[in-house]
C-alpha cells in the first residue's frame, strides 16, 4: 500500500499538461533569446542578454514532482530552473519579466534567469553548482523545528553530486533526519563532460546508502516513474522519517547553454527519438487517457499563457540605472 495518492488518469493528464506548458515556455524563450542576436551570435546582445540554459527534455522531473507538493513546501533548483519553477507554481508573468531584466520581475530585473526567487511559492535557484542543497537543509530544519509536515526539495544536476556541498548536505540531512528530498537530474552531460569521465559510480542513487537514506534511480525519463519515486520519498519526509535521494535519468534536448555548438556530443543523432513529450502523449492516446483534441486544447492553453507572459515582460519597464544599488541592502530606520 502506497502512502501517496494513486496515479489516476486525471493526474496523468495534469502531468502531460504541465509538460506541454513547460515545453511551450522554453520554445518561446528560445525564440525571444535568439530573435535579436544575429547575424553573428552575441551573448550580450538583445532583449535577453547573458547566458540561457533551457530545460527542454527534462520536463518529466518537474511534472512528476509537482503533484505531490503544496505551495508551502520549498524547492531549490539549478541554473537550468524554468521547468521546476513553472511546476512549483511560480508566476509566469513575473518570472518572464525577470528573465527579460524588467522592473516587474521577481527580483525587479536584478537576478535574471539563473536567480529566480519567489517567496510566495517558496522557490529559489542559483547559477552556482550545488548551491541549492544547503538552503534546502535550512528550510527543512525550520519545518522540522516548527513541527509542520512541510518538506523541502533540492533539485540538482549530476555534476553537482561530485561537489562537497552535495555530500555535506546528505550527511547533515540524514544525521538530523530532516524532511528533505534530494533530486538529481542526470542528463548525461556536465556541460561538455560525459558523466562516465567525471563520476566513479554509474548511478548517484547508490550514494544514498553511504548516508543511511534510501536511494532510487528512475530510468528512461519516465514521468510516472518520477511520480512514484517522489511520492514515496515525500510521504516519508512528511511522516518524519528523514531524507531520500532520487536520481532521474533525463535528457537535455538542446545545448548546455544557448549558443553551445555541442560538438562534443556523440548522442545527438538519436536525441529526438527520446523526446519525452511525444513519448508520453502517444502513450496516453494509446491508452485512451486523452484524445488528439485534448492534446490540441492543452497546447492552445499553454500558448495563450506563455505569450501573455512574454507580452507582459516586453511591456514592462527596464530598471533605472540610478537605482542600481537599490534592494542590495535592507532599507529601514536605524537607531
C-alpha positions in Angstrom: 0.0 0.0 0.0 1.4 3.4 -1.0 1.5 6.4 1.3 0.9 8.8 -1.6 -2.1 9.4 -3.9 -2.7 6.8 -6.5 -1.8 7.8 -10.0 -5.2 8.4 -11.7 -5.9 9.3 -15.3 -6.7 12.9 -14.1 -3.2 13.0 -12.6 -1.7 11.7 -15.9 -3.5 14.4 -17.9 -2.2 17.0 -15.4 1.4 15.8 -15.8 1.1 15.9 -19.6 -0.5 19.4 -19.3 2.4 20.6 -17.2 5.0 19.1 -19.6 3.3 20.9 -22.5 3.3 24.2 -20.7 7.0 23.9 -19.8 8.0 23.0 -23.4 5.9 25.8 -24.8 7.5 28.2 -22.4 11.1 27.1 -23.3 10.4 27.2 -27.0 9.1 30.8 -26.6 12.2 31.8 -24.5 14.4 30.2 -27.2 12.6 32.2 -29.8 12.9 35.5 -28.0 16.5 34.9 -26.9 17.8 34.4 -30.4 15.5 37.0 -32.1 18.0 39.8 -32.0 21.3 38.0 -31.7 22.1 37.7 -35.4 23.7 37.7 -37.9 26.6 37.0 -35.6 25.7 35.4 -32.2 26.4 37.9 -29.5 25.6 36.6 -26.0 25.5 40.1 -24.6 23.0 41.5 -27.2 19.3 41.7 -27.4 16.3 41.8 -25.1 17.6 38.8 -23.1 21.4 39.3 -22.7 23.6 36.8 -21.0 23.7 33.0 -20.8 20.5 31.0 -21.2 20.1 27.4 -20.0 16.8 25.8 -21.2 15.3 22.6 -19.8 13.6 21.0 -22.9 13.7 17.3 -22.4 13.7 17.5 -18.6 10.0 18.2 -18.2 9.2 14.7 -16.6 11.3 15.6 -13.5 9.2 18.8 -12.8 5.9 17.3 -13.7 6.4 14.1 -11.7 7.4 16.1 -8.6 4.8 18.8 -8.7 1.6 16.8 -7.9 3.0 15.9 -4.5 3.9 19.4 -3.4 1.9 22.3 -1.9 2.6 26.0 -2.1 4.0 25.8 1.4 6.6 23.2 0.5 10.0 24.6 -0.5 12.0 23.9 -3.6 15.5 24.9 -4.7 16.8 24.5 -8.3 19.8 24.9 -10.6 21.0 27.3 -13.3 18.5 25.4 -15.5 15.4 26.2 -13.5 12.4 27.1 -15.7 10.8 23.7 -15.7 10.8 23.2 -11.9 9.8 26.8 -11.3 6.8 26.5 -13.5 5.8 23.2 -11.9 6.2 24.7 -8.4 3.7 27.5 -9.4 6.0 30.5 -9.9 4.1 33.2 -11.6 4.7 33.2 -15.3 4.4 36.9 -15.9 6.8 37.9 -13.1 9.2 35.1 -13.9 9.4 36.1 -17.6 9.9 39.7 -16.7 12.8 38.7 -14.5 14.3 36.8 -17.4 14.0 39.9 -19.6 15.5 42.0 -16.8 12.5 44.1 -16.2 11.4 46.1 -13.1 8.2 43.9 -12.7 10.3 40.7 -12.4 10.6 38.5 -9.4 13.8 40.2 -8.4 13.0 43.6 -10.1 15.1 42.5 -13.0 18.3 42.3 -11.0 18.8 38.5 -11.0 18.0 37.1 -14.4 17.0 33.6 -15.4 19.5 31.8 -13.1 18.4 33.7 -10.0 14.7 33.3 -9.6 13.3 33.9 -6.1 9.6 33.6 -5.3 8.7 33.8 -1.6 5.1 33.2 -2.4 5.8 29.7 -3.7 9.0 29.1 -1.6 11.1 28.7 -4.8 14.7 29.7 -5.4 17.5 28.8 -7.7 21.2 29.7 -8.3 23.8 29.7 -11.0 26.3 28.1 -8.6 26.7 24.4 -8.8 25.1 22.5 -5.8 24.3 25.8 -4.2 20.6 24.9 -3.7 21.3 21.9 -1.4 22.4 23.7 1.8 19.5 26.2 1.7 17.0 23.3 1.3 18.5 21.9 4.5 17.8 25.2 6.3 14.3 25.2 5.1 13.8 21.6 6.1 15.3 22.3 9.5 12.9 25.2 10.0 9.9 23.0 9.0 11.0 20.3 11.5 11.6 22.7 14.4 8.1 24.2 13.8 6.5 20.8 14.0 5.0 21.0 10.5 4.7 18.3 7.8 6.2 20.6 5.1 9.1 19.3 3.0 12.0 20.8 1.1 13.0 19.5 -2.4 16.6 20.2 -3.7 16.9 19.6 -7.4 20.5 19.5 -8.8 22.4 18.1 -11.8 24.5 15.0 -11.9 27.6 17.2 -11.9 26.6 18.6 -8.5 26.7 15.2 -7.0 30.5 15.4 -7.1 30.6 18.7 -5.2 31.3 18.9 -1.5 28.0 20.6 -0.8 26.2 17.6 -2.0 27.9 15.2 0.4 27.8 17.6 3.3 24.1 18.2 2.8 23.2 14.5 2.6 25.2 13.8 5.7 23.6 16.5 7.8 20.1 15.8 6.5 20.5 12.1 7.5 22.1 13.0 10.8 19.2 15.3 11.8 16.6 13.3 10.0 15.4 16.3 8.1 12.3 16.4 5.8 14.2 16.9 2.6 14.3 15.1 -0.8 17.4 15.4 -3.0 16.6 15.0 -6.7 19.5 14.6 -9.2 18.8 15.2 -12.9 21.2 13.0 -14.8 21.2 14.3 -18.4 24.5 12.5 -19.1 26.5 15.7 -19.6 28.2 18.0 -17.1 28.4 20.9 -19.6 30.6 19.1 -22.2 31.9 16.3 -20.0 30.2 12.9 -20.1 29.3 11.5 -16.7 31.4 8.4 -17.2 34.5 10.7 -17.3 33.7 12.5 -14.1 31.8 10.2 -11.8 33.0 6.9 -10.3 29.6 5.3 -9.9 27.1 4.5 -12.7 24.2 5.8 -10.5 24.3 8.6 -7.9 21.3 6.9 -6.3 23.7 4.4 -4.7 25.3 7.2 -2.8 22.3 7.5 -0.6 23.3 4.3 1.2 26.5 5.9 2.4 24.5 8.4 4.4 21.8 6.0 5.6 19.0 7.1 3.4 17.0 5.4 0.6 18.3 6.0 -2.9 16.4 5.2 -6.1 17.1 5.8 -9.8 14.3 6.4 -12.3 15.2 5.3 -15.8 14.0 6.3 -19.2 13.0 9.8 -18.3 9.7 8.4 -17.1 7.3 11.0 -15.6 5.3 8.2 -14.0 8.4 6.8 -12.5 9.3 10.2 -11.1 5.7 10.4 -9.7 6.1 7.1 -7.9 9.6 7.7 -6.5 8.8 11.3 -5.4 5.5 10.2 -3.9 7.2 7.7 -1.7 10.1 10.0 -0.7 7.9 13.0 0.0 5.5 10.9 2.1 8.4 9.5 4.0 9.7 13.1 4.7 6.3 14.3 5.8 6.0 11.4 8.2 9.2 12.4 10.0 11.3 9.5 8.6 14.0 11.6 7.1 15.6 12.4 3.7 15.7 10.4 0.5 17.8 10.6 -2.7 16.3 10.3 -6.2 18.2 10.3 -9.5 16.3 10.6 -12.7 18.0 9.6 -16.0 16.6 12.5 -18.0 17.6 14.2 -21.3 19.0 17.5 -22.4 17.4 18.1 -25.8 19.3 21.3 -26.5 22.8 22.7 -25.7 24.1 23.3 -22.2 23.5 26.9 -23.0 22.1 28.7 -26.0 25.0 29.1 -28.5 26.5 25.8 -27.5 27.6 24.1 -30.8 27.5 20.7 -29.0 30.4 19.4 -31.0 31.3 17.2 -28.0 28.0 15.2 -28.1 28.1 11.8 -29.7 24.4 11.1 -29.0 22.8 14.0 -30.9 21.5 11.8 -33.8 19.3 9.8 -31.5 18.2 12.5 -29.2 14.9 13.5 -31.0 13.6 9.9 -30.7 13.9 10.1 -26.9 11.9 13.3 -26.6 9.6 12.7 -23.5 6.8 14.9 -24.7 5.6 12.9 -27.8 6.5 9.7 -26.0 4.1 10.4 -23.1 1.5 12.0 -25.3 1.4 8.9 -27.6 1.3 6.6 -24.6 -1.8 8.4 -23.2 -3.5 8.5 -26.5 -2.9 4.7 -27.0 -4.4 4.0 -23.5 -7.4 6.2 -24.2 -6.5 8.7 -21.4 -6.5 11.6 -23.9 -7.6 12.3 -27.4 -5.9 14.3 -30.1 -8.4 17.1 -29.4 -7.5 17.1 -25.7 -3.8 17.5 -26.6 -4.6 20.4 -29.0 -6.5 22.1 -26.2 -3.5 21.7 -23.9 -1.3 23.2 -26.5 -3.6 26.2 -27.2 -4.0 26.9 -23.5 -0.2 26.8 -23.0 0.5 29.1 -25.9 -2.1 31.6 -24.5 -0.5 31.7 -21.1 3.1 31.8 -22.4 2.5 34.6 -24.9 0.7 36.6 -22.3 3.8 36.3 -20.1 6.1 37.3 -22.9 3.9 40.3 -23.8 3.9 41.4 -20.1 7.7 41.2 -19.9 8.2 43.1 -23.1 5.8 45.8 -22.0 7.4 46.2 -18.6 10.0 49.0 -17.8 13.7 48.4 -17.6 15.2 49.3 -14.2 16.5 52.8 -13.8 20.3 52.7 -13.7 20.1 55.3 -10.9 18.6 52.5 -8.7 21.4 50.0 -9.3 22.2 49.8 -5.6 18.6 49.7 -4.5 17.4 46.4 -2.9 21.0 45.3 -2.4 20.8 46.2 1.3 17.9 46.4 3.7 16.4 49.9 3.8 14.9 51.0 7.1 15.2 53.2 10.1 18.4 52.9 12.1 18.6 53.7 15.8 
